[in-house]
């Protein structure tokens, strides 16, 4: 665990800067020309901080979990009106009302997510647009506008020793809330749940294969985001002193999305930076347009600028998107990489890791895999017809055939990405045909993919940690607080990941982004991710693709070691006949979705039907 005593000077300096910004932030705007350190300045900063909370929550949903929402203005309205009603109409203290607002908005977000997150991409965005339009109308219908055109008024909370309407006091009330939510969000994204969000964003197929339930974690992301937005709504009404339904419009939701794009999708610091920039920038643009109008008037030009700040505002946003595609956070990371060379983390003692991973061999038991008369059709096309197969525990079995024969379709049926129209798939005595794909890893069935399905923007280590998703027991509270048990579990998971990488002799790539590796290494990482999940059956889809003869021979030895040392049953699809014939104990041959031969490699190699359909003449083989 890092302490101040063992922290590097650069890290200490970074913490000092953050503390300084938190304590003296309200005075920074006074350094800019035309800004005075008055209530307006502090009020502007308070709104920037409040919008930072919304941006952090929205970035968790959109930047990390990959789900686009344009309904956060409505969630902000629910939080604001709940707080106003609890304080003004019921008489509860502000901080109690804030908790109630966050909880109620979270419930609404949860209920909204259940039907909405069956959609994805633009369809989800359209659904949340409807929510953003409907909620203000519902508020008007419920007649919360009890104080006429000014809306529902509330008493602004304050601190002892400050005046009745002192925005500096509310800054010192808002800043700790922002800091706490930032810390909790930072903990969340460095946990099992945060990695589940990222896996869904990167590849939903691979996420399911690694045991991540899509619906569960999409709903979790939406609910956490809603709770944070509800808290922001409570702080919003405390700053403004009143609330009207009309201010929570679709344009506000779009502005929140702009904040996280300008700040940087998938970064918490970028969320805060984008919110501050997009709150303060209109004020600068407005002052700039006033200066331009004055200059034109003084020069004798009779030109009247009508709302020029909106034009300049739009141009600035376009420039940011064009020249900073990764937002302000991307600029910061590039500058940091160029001018502040960080010392790479020390690699673990790989020799010690390799000694740990060498297992004595695991007993292989169970009834294995059985496919009974399976057929699957896509429209009028029959991809697999009346196919049966049995794989005994501890076997290495090959499924071969020409391209389009239905081999990968069989794999997709075993791992439940497809559901067969007829027949059964039985694994260790359980019929698995109707289980969701994410349940198969829990039953001990892991797989790789023909087209590599890594989480490409994540590190190799994160890929392998996601591979252990089903084994980790941490819950939402553990993830938010980084409890001691959670930290121990994370350390063990990282150790396990390094052991598997060392077993494959590629431990040095652990900190590298998966996308930066060559194709052959990516194939190895995908195998490592499957192994780290502790499967009893592994489905390997063309593991030798792109390998040369030496690498293919090494792969055959590796797969035997996987079977012998880990006790894993292996079923593979492969076109490299030298690998198949030297490695597999039995073969099944498919052609146009039908089984045409089965037996040991020698029998299959001599079968006339196989020679005609796939292998060619014996001398060519």
Protein Blocks (a to p, Z undefined) as FASTA:
>chain_A
ZZfklpcfklmmmmmmmmmmmmmmmmmmmmpghiacdfklmmmmmmmmmmmmmmmmmmmm
mmmnopacfklmmmmmmmmmmmmmmmmmnopafklmmmmmmmmmmmmmmmmmmmmmmpgc
jllmmmmmmmmmmmmmmmmmnopalnojnopaddddddehiafklfklmmmmmmmmmmmm
mmmmmmmmmcfklmmmmmmmmommlmmmnopafklmmmmmmmmmmmmmmmmmmmmmmmno
pacfklmcfklmmmmmmmmmmnoghiaklmmmmmmmmmmmmmmmmmmmmmmmmmmmmnop
acdcehklmmmmmmmmmmmmmmmmnojmlmmmmmmmmmmccdddddddfklmmmmmmcgb
iadedjbjadehiacdehjbcfbghiacdddehiacddeddehilmmmmmmmmnomaccf
bdcddeehiafklpcfklmmmnopacddfbacbdfkbcfklmmmmmmmmmpmbdfklmmn
opaklmmmmmmmmmmmmmmmmmnopmmmmmpcfklpcfklmmmmmmmmmmmnopabdcde
hklgoiafklmmmmmmmmmmmmmmnopacddddfblklmmmmpmbdcddeehiafbgcdf
klmmmpmklmmmmnopfklZZ
